[in-house]
Amino acid sequence: MKKRKIYLIDASIYVFRAWFSMPDSIVNSDGEPVNAVYGYAYFLCQLLEKTQPTHVAAAFDESLNSSFRNKIYPDYKANREKAPEDLKYQFMLCKKLTEILGVSTFSSKRYEADDLIGTIAKQVSKQNFQTSFVTCDKDLSQLLRQGDTFWNYAKDTKHNYKDCRQVFGVKPEQMIDFLALAGDSVDNIPGVAGIGSKTAIALLDSYGSLKNIYTQLEKIRCSKIRGAQRVYELLKEHKKSAFISQQLATVVCNVPMKTGLKKLSYTLPSTMRINRFCTQYGLGDRLRQRLLNFATL
């Protein structure tokens, strides 16, 4: 039986991308900035036109400081500045627009978009679906299974399970342990201080997993890994940090959330809802018409 396809959109990335790339001179009829809304809207319209999806969902981040990961490690994502008020407002509009365009949206103050995406992907995998992850976040590559696709939409590059090692240096099932070793400055995951990406890849090439690395720690000091003695000392000293980082990097795939094929099915939007949205938030005729191209009476 041929597998069906679902597109899972890491939406916040594309809102931020639109906000940074579109000029802030784009304002609505009330003079409020809507550059992120316009950029995101055109991205979403183009995606829907290209894919003609039967099933699609978008996940938004709401948990910058309230994720369960902050309880594990209080400094998690502490390096990120809070979004300005005008961007928060535009996030709300982008989420609302996504729903109006017939795409199911998900968000949580406790779980991140990655967790929501991971949970949906796990659920639909049991129902003969292949997943296309629309994102540029390498963390989500840990979710790839045979038949799935990692789609960096902005660069228009697609990678499958087998490509992962060539693109990111490790297999999908090793991505968590790679981040546990090398850390991630974007999310403020500490990793093992002094261990960079190349050394992390070399360790995983030789030992397969974080667990095996620490089970065979004594062997590392006399291995062929560059600076073996120093690597051994760093791993030994920062063992706690490595395993905390592993927890932080792991996408949770059992978030208690209501999904189902009916909820995940794409539905054509209504003319009335699009017109009401554009009028209420002062959006221009050009964007209105682009959105109306998807509408059904």
C-alpha positions in Angstrom: 0.0 0.0 0.0 1.3 3.4 -1.0 2.0 5.6 2.0 0.3 9.0 2.4 2.2 12.1 3.2 1.9 14.7 5.9 3.7 18.1 6.0 4.7 19.3 9.5 5.7 22.9 9.6 8.1 24.3 12.2 6.2 27.6 11.8 8.0 29.9 14.3 11.2 29.6 12.2 9.4 31.1 9.2 7.8 33.9 11.2 11.2 34.9 12.5 12.7 34.6 9.0 10.0 36.8 7.6 10.4 39.4 10.3 14.2 39.6 9.7 14.0 39.6 5.9 10.9 41.8 5.1 11.3 45.6 5.6 9.6 47.0 8.7 8.2 49.7 6.4 5.4 47.2 5.6 2.5 48.4 7.8 -1.2 47.9 7.9 -3.9 50.5 7.5 -3.4 51.5 11.1 0.3 52.0 10.7 1.2 48.8 12.7 4.2 46.7 11.4 3.0 43.6 9.6 6.2 42.7 7.7 6.4 39.2 9.4 2.7 38.6 8.6 3.2 39.4 4.9 6.4 37.3 4.6 5.0 34.4 6.5 1.7 34.5 4.5 3.5 34.3 1.2 5.7 31.5 2.4 2.6 29.5 3.6 0.7 30.2 0.4 3.6 29.1 -1.7 4.0 25.9 0.3 0.3 25.0 0.0 0.4 25.7 -3.7 3.5 23.5 -4.2 2.4 20.6 -2.1 -1.4 20.5 -2.5 -1.5 18.6 0.8 -4.1 16.3 2.1 -2.7 16.4 5.6 -0.7 19.3 7.1 -0.1 20.9 10.5 1.9 23.8 11.9 3.5 24.0 15.3 4.3 27.4 17.0 6.6 28.0 19.9 5.1 29.6 23.0 7.5 28.2 25.7 10.7 30.2 25.5 11.0 30.4 29.3 8.2 28.0 30.4 9.3 24.7 28.8 9.7 21.7 31.0 13.4 21.9 29.9 13.8 25.0 32.0 13.2 22.9 35.1 16.0 20.5 34.0 18.4 23.4 33.2 17.3 26.9 34.1 19.7 28.5 31.6 18.1 26.7 28.7 17.5 29.3 25.9 18.4 32.0 28.5 20.7 33.5 25.9 17.7 34.5 23.7 16.3 38.0 23.9 12.5 38.3 24.4 10.6 39.1 21.3 9.5 42.7 21.0 5.8 43.5 21.4 5.2 44.1 17.7 6.7 40.7 16.8 4.5 39.0 19.5 1.5 40.6 17.9 2.5 39.4 14.5 3.1 35.9 15.8 -0.6 35.9 17.0 -1.7 37.1 13.5 0.4 34.4 11.8 -1.0 31.7 13.9 -4.5 32.9 13.3 -3.9 33.2 9.6 -2.5 29.6 9.5 -5.8 28.3 11.0 -7.9 30.4 8.6 -6.0 28.9 5.7 -7.2 25.5 6.8 -3.9 24.3 8.4 -4.2 22.8 11.9 -2.1 24.7 14.4 -0.6 23.5 17.7 1.2 25.3 20.5 2.0 24.8 24.2 3.5 26.7 27.0 5.1 23.5 28.4 6.3 21.8 25.2 8.2 23.2 22.3 7.1 23.1 18.6 9.7 20.3 18.1 7.9 18.2 20.7 4.5 18.8 19.1 5.9 17.9 15.7 7.6 14.8 17.1 4.4 13.6 18.8 2.3 14.1 15.6 5.0 12.3 13.5 5.0 9.4 15.8 1.3 9.1 15.8 0.9 9.2 12.0 3.7 6.8 11.4 1.5 4.1 12.8 -1.1 5.0 10.2 0.9 4.5 7.0 2.2 8.1 6.7 5.5 9.5 5.6 6.4 12.8 7.1 8.0 15.9 5.5 9.5 18.1 8.2 9.4 21.7 6.9 12.2 23.2 8.9 15.9 24.3 8.9 16.4 23.1 12.5 18.9 20.2 12.5 17.5 19.1 15.9 14.4 17.7 14.1 16.6 15.4 12.0 16.5 13.0 15.0 12.9 12.2 14.0 13.7 11.0 10.5 12.6 7.5 9.6 12.9 5.7 6.3 10.7 7.5 3.8 10.6 10.8 5.7 12.0 14.1 4.4 13.8 17.0 6.0 12.8 19.9 3.9 14.8 23.1 4.4 12.2 25.2 2.5 14.2 28.5 2.4 17.2 26.8 0.7 14.8 24.4 -1.2 16.9 21.4 -0.1 15.4 18.0 0.8 17.2 15.3 2.8 16.1 11.8 3.6 17.2 9.4 6.3 20.3 8.2 4.4 21.4 11.8 3.6 21.5 12.8 7.2 25.0 11.6 7.9 26.4 13.4 4.9 24.5 16.7 5.7 24.9 16.8 9.5 27.8 14.4 10.1 25.8 11.9 12.1 22.8 9.5 11.6 19.4 10.6 12.7 19.5 8.4 15.8 22.8 10.0 16.8 21.7 13.6 16.6 20.7 13.7 20.2 24.0 12.4 21.4 25.8 14.7 19.0 24.1 17.7 20.7 24.8 16.2 24.1 28.6 16.3 23.3 29.0 19.4 21.1 26.2 21.4 22.7 24.1 23.9 20.8 24.7 27.7 21.2 21.3 28.5 19.7 19.4 26.8 22.4 22.1 27.3 25.1 22.6 23.5 25.5 26.0 23.3 27.2 27.3 19.9 26.0 30.8 18.9 27.0 33.0 22.0 27.3 35.9 21.8 24.9 34.3 19.2 22.7 33.5 20.6 19.2 31.5 19.2 16.3 34.5 17.3 14.7 35.4 15.6 17.9 31.8 14.7 18.7 31.4 13.1 15.3 34.7 11.2 15.7 33.5 9.9 19.1 30.2 8.8 17.7 31.8 7.2 14.7 34.0 5.1 17.0 31.6 4.3 19.8 28.1 4.8 18.3 26.3 6.5 21.2 26.8 8.6 24.4 26.1 5.6 26.5 28.8 3.6 24.8 31.2 6.5 25.1 30.9 6.5 28.8 30.8 2.7 29.2 34.1 2.6 27.4 35.6 5.8 28.7 38.9 4.4 29.7 39.5 3.2 26.1 39.2 6.7 24.8 42.5 8.0 26.4 44.5 5.6 24.3 42.4 5.8 21.1 43.3 7.3 17.8 41.0 10.3 18.4 42.9 13.5 18.1 43.9 14.8 21.6 42.6 11.5 23.1 43.9 12.2 26.6 42.4 15.7 26.7 39.1 14.4 25.3 39.0 11.7 28.0 39.6 14.3 30.7 36.9 16.6 29.3 34.3 13.8 29.1 35.1 12.6 32.6 34.9 16.1 34.0 31.7 17.1 32.3 29.7 13.8 32.4 26.8 15.4 34.2 26.6 18.2 31.6 26.6 15.6 28.8 23.6 13.7 30.1 21.7 16.9 31.0 22.3 18.1 27.5 21.1 14.7 26.1 17.8 15.3 28.0 17.5 18.9 26.7 18.2 17.8 23.1 15.7 14.9 23.1 12.4 15.7 21.2 9.5 14.4 23.3 7.1 12.3 21.2 4.4 11.6 23.7 2.9 15.1 24.4 -0.7 14.7 25.7 -2.5 16.4 22.8 -5.5 15.8 20.7 -4.7 14.9 17.1 -6.3 12.6 14.6 -6.5 12.3 10.8 -9.6 14.5 10.7 -7.9 17.3 12.6 -4.7 16.9 10.5 -6.6 17.0 7.2 -6.2 20.1 5.1 -9.5 22.0 4.6 -10.1 24.8 2.1 -10.6 28.2 3.8 -13.8 30.3 3.5 -14.0 33.6 1.6 -15.8 35.1 4.6 -13.1 34.3 7.1 -10.3 35.6 4.9 -12.1 38.8 4.2 -12.9 39.3 7.8 -9.3 38.7 8.9 -7.9 41.1 6.3 -10.4 43.8 7.2 -10.0 43.4 10.9 -6.2 43.7 10.8 -5.9 46.2 8.0 -4.2 44.0 5.5 -3.9 45.1 1.9 -5.8 44.0 -1.2 -2.8 42.2 -2.8 -2.4 39.9 0.2 -6.1 39.5 0.5 -6.4 38.4 -3.1 -3.5 35.9 -2.7 -5.3 34.4 0.3 -8.7 34.3 -1.5 -7.1 32.1 -4.2 -7.4 29.3 -1.7 -11.0 30.0 -0.7 -14.1 28.2 -1.4 -17.6 29.8 -1.1 
